[in-house]
């Protein structure tokens, strides 16, 4: 005869795993904000920019943003050894990224 499954224990384990995934996601998002230099923005500015991004349905804009993001990560992986370059790159990327928030165009 087989041992009955402990559904409560399995459910607890799944809930713990889901919690760990959420914590990891939050940590990665925070690291991304810092890596891009967006931590220099106020919370209101950052929230506003993210809202515009999330509301944008224009596939062309989303594609351009995706390409720019991929380029950011590819460029970053080549410079993993030099943190000062990464910081300077993040600062240089952020001002270019702020106008590209297309807040005016995206919100229209």
C-alpha positions in Angstrom: 0.0 0.0 0.0 1.3 3.4 -0.9 1.8 6.2 1.5 -0.8 8.9 1.1 0.4 12.3 -0.2 0.7 15.1 2.2 -1.1 17.8 0.2 -0.7 20.4 3.0 3.1 20.0 3.0 3.2 20.1 -0.8 1.1 23.3 -0.8 3.4 24.9 1.9 6.4 24.0 -0.2 4.9 25.6 -3.3 3.9 28.7 -1.4 7.5 29.0 -0.1 8.9 28.6 -3.6 6.5 31.3 -4.9 7.5 33.6 -2.1 11.2 33.1 -3.0 10.5 33.8 -6.6 8.8 37.0 -5.8 11.7 38.1 -3.5 14.2 37.3 -6.3 12.1 39.2 -8.8 12.0 42.3 -6.6 15.7 42.1 -6.0 16.5 41.8 -9.7 14.2 44.8 -10.5 16.0 46.9 -7.9 19.4 45.9 -9.3 18.1 46.8 -12.8 17.0 50.3 -11.6 20.5 50.8 -10.1 22.4 49.4 -13.1 20.5 51.7 -15.5 21.1 54.8 -13.4 17.4 55.2 -12.9 17.9 55.3 -9.1 18.9 59.0 -9.7 15.2 59.7 -10.5 12.7 60.4 -7.9 10.1 57.7 -7.1 7.4 59.8 -8.8 9.5 60.3 -12.0 10.3 56.6 -12.1 6.8 55.5 -11.5 5.5 57.9 -14.1 7.9 56.6 -16.7 7.1 53.0 -15.9 3.4 53.7 -16.2 3.9 55.3 -19.6 5.9 52.3 -20.7 3.3 49.8 -19.4 0.5 51.7 -21.1 2.2 52.0 -24.5 0.6 49.7 -27.1 2.8 51.0 -30.0 4.6 47.9 -31.1 7.3 49.9 -32.9 8.2 51.8 -29.7 8.2 48.6 -27.6 10.4 46.9 -30.2 12.9 49.8 -30.1 12.9 49.8 -26.3 13.5 46.0 -26.3 16.4 46.4 -28.7 17.9 49.2 -26.6 17.5 47.0 -23.5 19.2 44.1 -25.2 22.0 46.3 -26.3 22.4 47.5 -22.7 22.8 44.0 -21.4 25.1 42.9 -24.2 27.3 45.9 -23.6 27.3 45.4 -19.9 28.4 41.7 -20.2 31.5 42.8 -22.1 32.5 45.2 -19.4 31.8 43.2 -16.3 35.4 43.7 -15.0 35.4 47.5 -15.0 32.8 48.9 -12.5 33.8 52.6 -13.1 33.0 52.2 -16.8 29.6 50.6 -16.0 28.7 53.4 -13.6 29.7 56.0 -16.3 27.8 54.0 -18.9 24.7 53.9 -16.7 24.9 57.6 -16.2 25.3 58.2 -19.9 22.5 55.8 -20.7 20.0 57.4 -18.3 19.9 60.9 -19.8 19.4 59.3 -23.2 16.8 57.0 -21.7 14.9 59.8 -20.0 13.9 61.6 -23.2 13.2 58.2 -24.8 10.6 57.6 -22.2 8.5 59.1 -25.0 6.3 60.4 -22.2 5.0 63.0 -24.5 4.7 60.8 -27.5 3.8 57.6 -25.7 1.1 59.2 -23.6 -0.5 60.8 -26.7 
